[in-house]
Amino acid sequence: MLNSVCLMGRLTADPELKSTQSGVSVCSFRIAVDRTYQPKGQEKQTDFINVSAWRQTGEFVSKYFTKGSMIVVSGRLQIRDYTDRDGNRRT
């Protein structure tokens, strides 16, 4: 099986750098990726994708990228489920 993703888009906000309890850096940010296909008579559609960059990569992103910057992300896709405070299941 293959799990490989390559995305290009713009940051929707400044990246947020945090550290885990063990001291590992993780940078969270969201990118806006325009869809290449546009049905006739409709506006261009955009997907908003959450990204996590770990260790030195995350530190690099937080240092050199800001809201509106164009970025290319290459990695793997992972979907996580969780339960919110109200007991609803979220993805």
N, C-alpha and C positions, 0 to 999 in steps of 0.2 A: 504494500500500500504506500501511497505517496501523500504527504501532507506538507505542501510547499506553497507559500503565498508571496506575491510581490505586488505592492500597492504604491501608487503615487498620488499624493493629494496635499492639501494645505492644512496646517494646524489650526484648530478652531479656538484654541486658547494657549497660553504659555504652558509649557510642560511642567509637571510637578514631580520633584525629586524627593524621595523618602528613603529610609533605610529599614530593613527588617530588624527584628530583635537580635539576630546574629551579626548585624552590621553590613549586610549585603545591600548595595544600592539598587533601587528600582525606580524607574521614571515612568509616569503614567501620562498619556496624552491622547487626544482624539483628533482624527484626521477626516477631512471632507473629501470624498472621492467622487468625481463626476462620472456618471454612466456614459459609455460610448454610444449606446443606442438611444435615439430620441424619436418616439413616434410622431408622425406628422400632426401638427396643430397643438402639440403639448409642449410644456416648458421642459427645460433640461432637468433631469433628476440627479440627486446627489445622495450617496450613502455616507453615513457617519459611523466611523469604526474606531473603537477603543483599542489602544495599543499599550503594551507594557514592554519596556526595554530594561534589561538587567545589567548590572555591574558597570564596566567601563563604557559600554554602549549607552546606557541610561545617563551616565554622567556627561558624556559627549553631547547627547541630545539636549539635556537641560542647560548646558553651557552655551551652545551655538545656535539654538533654534528658538524662535518666539512665535507668538500668534501671527498667522498669515504666511509663515514660511512654507515654501514648497519642500516636501520631504519624500523620499522613497524608502519604503520599509520592506524588508525581505525576511521571512521567517516561517513560522508554522501557525496554523489556526487552532485555537483552543476555546471551547465554549464552557463556561462554568455556571452551575446552578447554585442558588442559595435561597434561603428563606428570610424574608424581610421581617421587620419588627411586628407587623400586623399578622404574621403567619402565612403570608402569600408567597408562593414559589415564584422565583424570578430567574431569568437567564442573563 
